[in-house]
Every structure is written in structure tokens, then in C-alpha cells.
């Protein structure tokens, strides 16, 4: 079981999104994969994945090229066992070029609170180092750091 479980309230949906954000900010592919069902299905941009092994391989590859990755998620809507979230993350490539990636996700959970489906659409926007807004030390976002709406994103 992975509380909170559906059906979600505004409070538990926000808690679920923050837990996901914190896990992704560890950049630990196995830890992140633990929040998904063993047969979880994903669409991430133009890639389609199924199962823990595929998720771990994808995230390992992702974080090998997206350096200094920092993510913020925010609930957009929720209903029963579904949450829609928007997110942004900042990272740089191997040449030192910075990006802010903006996206939307739709999540579907099983009765035990594990995510069984994730659909993500993401766009990358080049930014300068000076334009960065996510400047906390690597790892989960501090509780007092502003969220997306507070940052005007």
C-alpha cells in the first residue's frame, strides 16, 4: 500500500503530488519506480513504457543527461483515483545549456495507492543560468521554497 489512497481529496491529491515530486528530486530511479504498479504503463513525451524495469531504465537514462535536475509539481485537478498535475523542472545538458521543461501529467492509481498509468506531455524551453528559479540544494524542494503558482510559472 502507498498512502494516500483513492478516492482523493484536495488535501490528499496535493500530498500525493508532493510525495511524487520529492521522490523524483532524489533522482533515484528504483525509489521512484516503487510508487508504480509492477505493470504500470507510461507515455513520456513520445516514449511508451511498461513495468518497473522499463521505468528504471528510462529514468536512469534521463538523469544521466539532465544534470542538476530540480522539479516542482502542482495538482491541476483530481477525481476519484485520478490526478492531473502540471510541473516544471530545470536542468542542464552536458554542454552547460540550461532548460526549463514544462509539462502536464495525468495519473491513474490502483486501490492500494500505486500509480498504474502515467501520461506526460513535456516541452523544453532554453533558459540562461541567470533565469533559473529552482536553486535549492539537490534533493527534495525545501518546504519554504515557492511552488509553481507562487513563482509565476
Phi, psi and omega per residue, in radians:
X1 nan 2.557 -3.080
X2 -2.347 1.377 -3.121
X3 -1.096 2.719 -0.098
X4 -1.275 2.656 -3.118
X5 -1.879 2.723 3.074
X6 -1.210 2.767 0.072
X7 -1.325 2.497 -3.057
X8 -1.527 2.557 2.938
X9 -1.813 3.033 3.081
X10 -0.973 -0.763 -3.109
X11 -1.169 -0.792 -3.100
X12 -1.293 -0.522 3.050
X13 -1.138 -0.757 3.108
X14 -1.126 -0.674 3.097
X15 -1.106 -0.754 3.137
X16 -1.096 -0.743 3.134
X17 -1.138 -0.707 3.137
X18 -1.190 -0.646 3.081
X19 -1.098 -0.742 3.099
X20 -1.108 -0.811 3.105
X21 -0.978 -0.852 -3.119
X22 -1.057 -0.734 3.140
X23 -1.125 -0.825 -3.129
X24 -1.085 -0.605 -3.135
X25 -1.234 -0.215 3.018
X26 -1.313 -0.392 -3.061
X27 1.004 0.613 3.085
X28 -1.868 1.746 -3.019
X29 -1.013 -0.702 -3.124
X30 -1.196 -0.677 3.097
X31 -1.105 -0.789 3.132
X32 -1.077 -0.814 -3.108
X33 -1.030 -0.472 -3.138
X34 -1.121 -0.268 3.133
X35 -1.533 -0.014 -3.060
X36 -1.991 2.680 3.055
X37 -1.135 2.748 -3.119
X38 -1.039 -0.490 3.141
X39 -1.924 0.403 -3.117
X40 -0.915 2.443 3.121
X41 -1.941 2.351 -3.133
X42 -2.200 2.596 2.760
X43 -2.161 2.090 3.089
X44 -2.152 1.899 -3.008
X45 1.001 -2.020 -3.122
X46 -1.836 0.197 3.133
X47 -1.766 2.478 3.095
X48 -2.072 2.222 -3.061
X49 -2.232 2.732 3.020
X50 -2.571 2.207 3.032
X51 1.605 2.811 -3.084
X52 -1.005 -0.783 -3.093
X53 -1.049 -0.746 3.129
X54 -1.173 -0.688 3.117
X55 -1.117 -0.809 -3.140
X56 -1.091 -0.766 3.127
X57 -1.094 -0.767 3.135
X58 -1.060 -0.885 -3.088
X59 -1.151 -0.648 3.092
X60 -1.065 -0.793 3.109
X61 -1.130 -0.746 -3.136
X62 -1.023 -0.903 -3.042
X63 -1.374 -0.135 3.009
X64 -1.352 -0.344 -3.113
X65 -2.013 -0.346 3.125
X66 -1.776 1.565 -3.036
X67 -1.396 2.567 3.124
X68 0.964 0.689 -3.133
X69 -1.073 2.218 3.036
X70 -2.408 2.295 -2.968
X71 -2.206 2.512 2.952
X72 -2.266 2.309 3.084
X73 -2.016 2.651 3.099
X74 -2.541 2.321 3.128
X75 -1.182 2.336 3.081
X76 -1.725 -0.792 -3.135
X77 -2.778 2.865 3.113
X78 -2.679 2.696 3.107
X79 -2.881 2.082 3.093
X80 1.008 -1.955 -3.103
X81 -1.801 0.354 -3.094
X82 -2.158 2.497 3.034
X83 -2.344 2.366 2.974
X84 -1.898 2.257 -3.118
X85 -2.240 2.654 2.956
X86 -1.974 2.724 -3.091
X87 -2.672 2.864 2.975
X88 -2.536 2.520 3.017
X89 -2.445 2.637 3.116
X90 -1.993 2.553 -3.092
X91 -2.888 2.899 3.005
X92 -2.285 2.696 3.124
X93 -1.500 -3.095 -3.102
X94 -1.131 -0.360 3.123
X95 -1.586 0.000 3.125
X96 1.536 0.179 3.099
X97 -1.400 2.212 -3.111
X98 -1.585 2.592 3.115
X99 -2.438 2.636 2.885
X100 -2.061 2.123 -3.139
X101 -1.777 2.183 -3.131
X102 -1.894 2.428 -3.134
X103 -2.723 2.998 3.065
X104 -2.266 2.479 3.111
X105 -2.267 2.564 2.948
X106 -2.085 2.245 -3.092
X107 -2.060 2.450 3.012
X108 -2.187 2.314 -3.054
X109 -1.998 2.661 3.005
X110 -1.511 3.121 -3.076
X111 -1.150 -0.346 3.129
X112 -1.563 0.036 3.103
X113 1.513 0.182 3.076
X114 -1.591 2.501 -3.124
X115 -1.374 2.157 -3.131
X116 -1.756 -0.295 3.123
X117 -2.602 2.428 3.094
X118 -2.407 2.142 3.085
X119 -2.036 2.099 -3.094
X120 -2.246 2.265 3.008
X121 -1.998 2.275 -2.976
X122 -2.444 2.416 3.038
X123 -2.166 2.401 3.130
X124 -1.760 2.303 3.114
X125 -2.090 2.131 3.078
X126 -1.124 2.397 3.069
X127 -2.326 2.878 3.011
X128 -1.570 2.847 3.089
X129 -1.024 -0.644 -3.136
X130 -1.166 -0.414 -3.141
X131 -1.446 -0.095 -3.125
X132 -1.048 2.507 3.088
X133 -2.074 -0.254 -3.069
X134 -1.822 1.555 -2.985
X135 -2.045 0.358 3.100
X136 -1.325 2.831 3.075
X137 -1.031 2.610 3.138
X138 -0.901 2.465 -3.087
X139 2.106 -2.986 -3.112
X140 -0.990 2.565 3.118
X141 -1.148 2.314 3.088
X142 -1.040 2.571 -3.101
X143 -1.007 -0.533 -3.098
X144 -1.590 0.046 3.109
X145 -1.378 2.372 -3.126
X146 -1.041 2.663 3.046
X147 -1.560 -3.029 -3.080
X148 -1.053 -0.844 -3.113
X149 -1.096 -0.743 3.132
X150 -1.099 -0.519 3.132
X151 -1.515 -0.031 -3.134
X152 1.306 0.390 3.113
X153 -1.752 nan nan
